[in-house]
Amino acid sequence: LIGLNKSFISTSSSLAISPITQKADSLYSVGEIEASSSFAEVALFMHKNNHDTTSLSYANTLRVVGNSQYRLSNFEEAANYLKESIRVFETYLHEECFYYPLAMISLAVCIAETNEFEKSIPLGEKAIEYIRNHIGERSSLYAKALSEHGYNLMYEGDFLNSKIMCNDAVNIYREIADTNSIDYANALAYYAETISYLGDYETSLQINKY
């Protein structure tokens, strides 16, 4: 377990788990998927060892484990972790929870991999609505939700709405000066891809040069 001995794990409180989950999330963000998975699994083991399976921290750890499993192409396993994450998050909906819509976005993307768009599209819509109502439209999280949902719409064949959502996402990232993130790069790539499907190859090529 990446250098953490079992005596430490068995005596650690949930306060000690959160930094491990955050490390896993950071590694995931920079593409270190194997390392992210290792840290996330340690955090999950610690939660279960502490009989902590109802907290927000546990829900977020499940989300990070699900994300890493998704990137490792273990889609069914990833979906199960993300569904459980959402279930726990939904017991805290009286509180504002930044990670709850992220879990929904991740699950929608994961489900879309198996072409179950009738399940993934409503999840994306629900995430967008939650962020709009609880966090706000001028946020990186809202832009991420729009771009990921737009990407799913593209694969469902709804190219016009995909273009609108991906373009809106790119504009929000620019308006709030968040143009150095991986999420912004993804939004640009999604926008370029969807407009290429609409036949605007010149614009698509220009976007891919950014």
Legacy VTK file of the C-alpha trace (Angstrom):
# vtk DataFile Version 3.0
C-alpha trace
ASCII
DATASET POLYDATA
POINTS 210 float
0.000 0.000 0.000
2.511 2.532 -1.319
4.656 2.606 1.778
1.928 3.030 4.388
2.204 0.331 7.029
-0.887 -1.372 8.403
-0.404 -0.117 11.956
-0.609 3.453 10.679
-3.680 2.652 8.617
-5.464 0.893 11.453
-4.995 3.779 13.878
-5.559 6.657 11.473
-8.608 8.870 11.851
-10.679 10.094 8.946
-8.800 13.417 9.234
-5.689 11.616 8.023
-7.484 10.133 5.028
-8.520 13.335 3.278
-4.964 14.375 2.247
-4.448 10.926 0.685
-7.657 11.291 -1.328
-6.590 14.792 -2.370
-3.212 13.443 -3.477
-4.985 10.781 -5.542
-7.219 13.434 -7.099
-4.222 15.632 -7.944
-2.381 12.725 -9.549
-5.483 11.927 -11.590
-5.648 15.535 -12.803
-2.114 15.381 -14.209
-2.593 11.981 -15.815
-0.735 9.828 -13.263
-3.522 7.262 -13.263
-1.747 4.238 -11.794
-0.406 6.296 -8.896
-3.794 7.948 -8.425
-5.445 4.550 -8.239
-2.955 3.349 -5.616
-3.472 6.360 -3.347
-7.248 6.237 -3.789
-7.408 2.554 -2.886
-5.368 3.203 0.263
-7.790 5.961 1.271
-10.761 3.684 0.599
-9.198 0.891 2.689
-8.638 3.338 5.544
-12.246 4.527 5.457
-13.546 0.970 5.618
-11.034 0.027 8.313
-12.326 2.951 10.395
-15.939 1.926 9.690
-16.371 5.318 8.050
-18.696 4.585 5.128
-21.253 7.372 5.462
-19.180 10.565 5.505
-18.635 13.159 2.794
-14.966 12.216 2.873
-15.860 8.602 2.094
-18.134 9.690 -0.755
-15.342 11.773 -2.251
-12.870 8.904 -1.955
-15.316 6.669 -3.825
-15.507 9.349 -6.537
-11.734 9.429 -6.948
-11.488 5.624 -7.001
-14.230 5.571 -9.637
-12.399 8.140 -11.746
-9.155 6.165 -11.696
-10.966 2.938 -12.577
-12.639 4.742 -15.474
-9.286 5.869 -16.834
-8.044 2.288 -16.473
-10.998 1.257 -18.688
-12.711 -0.676 -15.901
-16.030 0.929 -16.755
-18.409 -1.331 -14.819
-16.299 -1.148 -11.676
-15.927 2.614 -12.075
-19.685 3.038 -12.461
-20.330 1.059 -9.276
-17.952 3.233 -7.239
-19.432 6.421 -8.680
-23.026 5.314 -8.040
-22.175 4.576 -4.425
-20.410 7.934 -4.168
-23.518 9.719 -5.422
-25.743 7.737 -3.057
-23.703 8.893 -0.051
-23.459 12.479 -1.315
-27.235 12.598 -1.664
-27.626 12.094 2.082
-25.955 15.505 2.484
-27.920 17.525 -0.044
-28.952 20.008 2.631
-25.319 21.159 2.391
-23.543 22.665 -0.608
-21.277 19.949 -1.944
-18.744 20.737 -4.665
-17.855 17.088 -5.294
-21.423 15.829 -5.742
-21.885 17.203 -9.284
-18.349 16.065 -10.166
-19.388 12.518 -9.292
-22.461 12.865 -11.503
-20.371 14.209 -14.389
-17.929 11.313 -14.034
-20.718 8.739 -13.929
-22.384 10.256 -17.006
-19.097 10.028 -18.933
-18.526 6.476 -17.717
-21.999 5.314 -18.728
-21.639 6.994 -22.116
-18.674 4.714 -22.817
-21.161 1.851 -23.081
-23.472 3.938 -25.302
-26.197 4.080 -22.640
-27.045 7.678 -23.484
-30.592 7.337 -22.142
-28.919 7.100 -18.702
-25.939 9.412 -19.175
-27.791 12.415 -20.649
-30.174 12.897 -17.662
-27.203 12.674 -15.278
-25.373 15.403 -17.160
-28.472 17.586 -17.113
-28.886 17.032 -13.376
-25.252 18.008 -12.724
-25.627 21.193 -14.765
-28.801 22.144 -12.888
-27.211 21.504 -9.491
-24.156 23.622 -10.318
-26.312 26.414 -11.747
-28.448 26.535 -8.597
-25.793 25.978 -5.920
-22.441 27.124 -7.295
-23.107 29.430 -10.220
-22.683 29.659 -13.963
-19.484 31.705 -13.881
-17.385 28.856 -12.557
-14.924 26.309 -13.874
-17.174 23.560 -12.561
-20.121 24.793 -14.607
-17.927 25.027 -17.712
-16.672 21.485 -17.122
-20.223 20.178 -16.786
-21.261 21.905 -20.021
-18.290 20.592 -22.009
-18.632 17.013 -20.780
-22.380 17.033 -21.399
-21.855 18.582 -24.821
-19.374 15.841 -25.651
-21.934 13.189 -24.706
-24.548 14.917 -26.862
-22.148 14.802 -29.789
-21.863 11.030 -29.558
-25.624 10.781 -29.290
-25.776 12.664 -32.596
-27.114 15.974 -31.253
-24.372 18.046 -32.880
-26.081 21.445 -32.727
-26.687 21.371 -28.970
-23.244 19.866 -28.497
-21.717 22.813 -30.343
-23.652 25.305 -28.233
-22.671 23.719 -24.931
-19.004 23.225 -25.807
-18.751 26.777 -27.122
-20.402 28.141 -23.962
-17.927 26.150 -21.875
-14.935 27.574 -23.762
-16.294 31.111 -23.361
-16.812 30.689 -19.617
-13.259 29.430 -19.131
-11.999 32.501 -20.997
-14.252 34.928 -19.109
-13.008 33.696 -15.743
-9.393 33.498 -16.993
-9.073 29.744 -16.449
-7.272 28.878 -19.684
-4.295 26.894 -18.410
-6.180 23.891 -17.088
-6.594 20.426 -18.564
-10.362 20.923 -18.407
-10.092 23.993 -20.638
-7.943 22.045 -23.101
-10.562 19.286 -23.104
-13.332 21.811 -23.728
-11.442 23.171 -26.744
-10.905 19.656 -28.082
-14.583 18.770 -27.630
-15.654 21.981 -29.366
-13.279 21.376 -32.267
-14.517 17.815 -32.666
-18.200 18.673 -32.631
-17.894 21.471 -35.196
-15.864 19.188 -37.442
-18.871 16.850 -37.464
-20.909 19.833 -38.642
-18.495 20.333 -41.549
-16.620 23.407 -40.271
-13.189 21.852 -40.701
-11.289 25.141 -41.026
-12.468 26.445 -37.657
-11.874 23.037 -36.094
-8.261 23.057 -37.299
-7.737 26.582 -35.980
-9.051 25.597 -32.537
-6.730 22.611 -32.415
-3.770 24.986 -32.866
-4.533 26.849 -29.617
LINES 1 211
210 0 1 2 3 4 5 6 7 8 9 10 11 12 13 14 15 16 17 18 19 20 21 22 23 24 25 26 27 28 29 30 31 32 33 34 35 36 37 38 39 40 41 42 43 44 45 46 47 48 49 50 51 52 53 54 55 56 57 58 59 60 61 62 63 64 65 66 67 68 69 70 71 72 73 74 75 76 77 78 79 80 81 82 83 84 85 86 87 88 89 90 91 92 93 94 95 96 97 98 99 100 101 102 103 104 105 106 107 108 109 110 111 112 113 114 115 116 117 118 119 120 121 122 123 124 125 126 127 128 129 130 131 132 133 134 135 136 137 138 139 140 141 142 143 144 145 146 147 148 149 150 151 152 153 154 155 156 157 158 159 160 161 162 163 164 165 166 167 168 169 170 171 172 173 174 175 176 177 178 179 180 181 182 183 184 185 186 187 188 189 190 191 192 193 194 195 196 197 198 199 200 201 202 203 204 205 206 207 208 209
